[in-house]
Amino acid sequence: MLELNDVVKRFDDNEVLSGVSLQLHRHEVVCLIGASGSGKSTLLRCSNMLEDIDAGSITLFGQGLEDRRIDPNLVRRHVALVFQSFNLFPHLSVLDNILLGPVYAMKRKRADVRDEALALLDRIGLRDRANDFPDRLSGGQQQRVAIVRSLAMQPSLLLLDEVTSALDPTLVGEVLDLLRDLAASGTTMLIATHEMNFAKDVSHQVAYLDKGVLVEKGTPEQIFNSPQHEATRIFLERVR
């Protein structure tokens, strides 16, 4: 579904991705781990064309994204990115936040997608908060709504960028539970995370990045129990 080959990304003289290669298959969950500043967020942003790459290639559904004829907005309908911050519109209700993409970007009728949106809210236990404004919700609830807002676009691929990092520790579990449910249902996801136990539980593959280099990738069992590189072992010892 998604293939990165020797991807390089620079910001001025700072090379934040140094020849990264990675594959993601349909119904697969790949977790990106590594310290802050290792390039995880940039990799996600490049994967849905929020950032251009300087070298290498990114292929989505067999189509190279470096083709300038490709409409980035069309790509983002199929590849949704959920950010660290919730980015909900404060002047819109929870339901209207979710309907915004399908109605305005996909040109679907509001009446047709309203029931779908309410069903998604029911799935995360927030149907009764559909008419509330975001400031009436906890951080964990807002982040779950942000994920559901992306799901309402029916993306083929979901990218998640440290979606628990801005949350109080007591609220992290409810967001991770939603992601576990999505993984169990076969949602294809590429997730940057600091939650090692979560990555161990839900991933098909784990990739460790350090200073823009993809040092090691493998199954959760391999990465967490018998890492092949010293840098991976040292990182895991620090975060456990």
HELIX and SHEET records of a PDB file:
HELIX    1   1 LYS A   40  SER A   47  1                                   8    
HELIX    2   2 PRO A   72  HIS A   78  1                                   7    
HELIX    3   3 VAL A   94  LEU A  100  1                                   7    
HELIX    4   4 GLY A  101  ALA A  105  3                                   5    
HELIX    5   5 ARG A  110  ARG A  123  1                                  14    
HELIX    6   6 ARG A  127  ARG A  129  5                                   3    
HELIX    7   7 PRO A  134  ARG A  136  5                                   3    
HELIX    8   8 GLY A  139  LEU A  151  1                                  13    
HELIX    9   9 PRO A  169  ALA A  184  1                                  16    
HELIX   10  10 MET A  196  VAL A  202  1                                   7    
HELIX   11  11 PRO A  220  ASN A  225  1                                   6    
HELIX   12  12 GLU A  230  VAL A  239  1                                  10    
SHEET    1   A 4 ASN A  14  LEU A  24  0                                        
SHEET    2   A 4 LEU A   2  PHE A  11 -1                                        
SHEET    3   A 4 ALA A  55  LEU A  60 -1                                        
SHEET    4   A 4 GLN A  63  GLY A  64 -1                                        
SHEET    1   B 6 VAL A  79  VAL A  82  0                                        
SHEET    2   B 6 LEU A 157  ASP A 161  1                                        
SHEET    3   B 6 MET A 189  ALA A 192  1                                        
SHEET    4   B 6 VAL A  29  ILE A  33  1                                        
SHEET    5   B 6 GLN A 205  ASP A 210  1                                        
SHEET    6   B 6 VAL A 213  GLY A 218 -1                                        
END                                                                             
